[in-house]
């Protein structure tokens, strides 16, 4: 667990230093606690691992002002757990389900249990995100998603992929892109 906590801390720090997180952005987290433990996705969910990751993501939220969205597993069609204030701020539509470890996944179930006023939404368009254990968060990211190459590429045994989004480049060769958030 100590190694997992250290991996998470390093990733949180990399995100903070990246300059890609802005107050009010939605940050989606897809996570297989089974993969973190070195097992096949969906086979060995762990509340202890979920707690460590949740703590790290909560620290990221406190340091940057992002809103967190925890992705459920495919048994809930990759719905997301968010706080009600996120639902209201982004005019999202709540769905009626409570994630549990075997239908939603250990990470989403833990988030639902410990977030402030949690709700579940079916879809979201996030600015940034992290995929821990190849859970496929791409469907929840804005166009254009850009990979963020983290130095810390694993949490436990799970591969980590991160992405931020940038505005679409429009206008062709005569367009000016100075002073935009495109990096």
Secondary structure, 3 states (H helix, E strand, C coil): CHHHHHHHHHHHHHHHHHCCCCCCCEEEEEECHHHHCCCCCCCCCCHHHHHHHHHHHHHHHHHHCCEEEEECCHHHCCCEEEEHHHHHHCCCCEECCCCECCEECHHHHHHHHHCCCEEEECCCCECEEEEECCCCCHHHECCCEEEECCCCCEECCEEEEEEEECCCCCCHHHCCCCCCCCC
